[in-house]
Every structure is written in structure tokens, then in C-alpha cells.
């Protein structure tokens, strides 16, 4: 069987398979290409608003590294790392 790359193949148990397409996400990114990581300058995928009012921006890598330790000091966390998996 030739399944397209990125397609989900589900077996129905009788030695045949059906190919399902992933639905397009209706969620749009809030962060833009102008939002940059405060540590490395890459495109930001995480925005942390601190209880003090300041904001920190992180790329996916630095967001993964710093999100847990800083979460207690945050009033809001916008995490768009999951949008990287859709392309």
C-alpha cells in the first residue's frame, strides 16, 4: 500500500487499511515572525507574561527549557509550540 507522507493509516483488522487525512487546524498563531526569542533571537513560540507585568519571549527550544521554572512567576503563558508540528 502507498500511503502519502503525513497521512494517518488505520487498520480495520481484516488486512485492509484506510487512509485518513488530518483535519486542517483552524487555530491561528497569535505570535508573529516579529516576535523573537529573548535568548537567541529565533522566532518566538512562547510568550510569558510575568505577574510583575513584564513579558518574556522564547523560541520552542528555550521555551521547553525555561517554562517549568518560570511558570510560578507567570500570570499568563501563551504556548504555540504545537503549531510547529502542523507543517
HELIX and SHEET records of a PDB file:
HELIX    1   1 UNK A   60  UNK A   70  1                                  11    
HELIX    2   2 UNK A   71  UNK A   73  5                                   3    
HELIX    3   3 UNK A   81  UNK A   86  5                                   6    
SHEET    1   A 2 UNK A   8  UNK A  11  0                                        
SHEET    2   A 2 UNK A  17  UNK A  20 -1                                        
SHEET    1   B 3 UNK A  55  UNK A  58  0                                        
SHEET    2   B 3 UNK A  46  UNK A  50 -1                                        
SHEET    3   B 3 UNK A  74  UNK A  79 -1                                        
END                                                                             
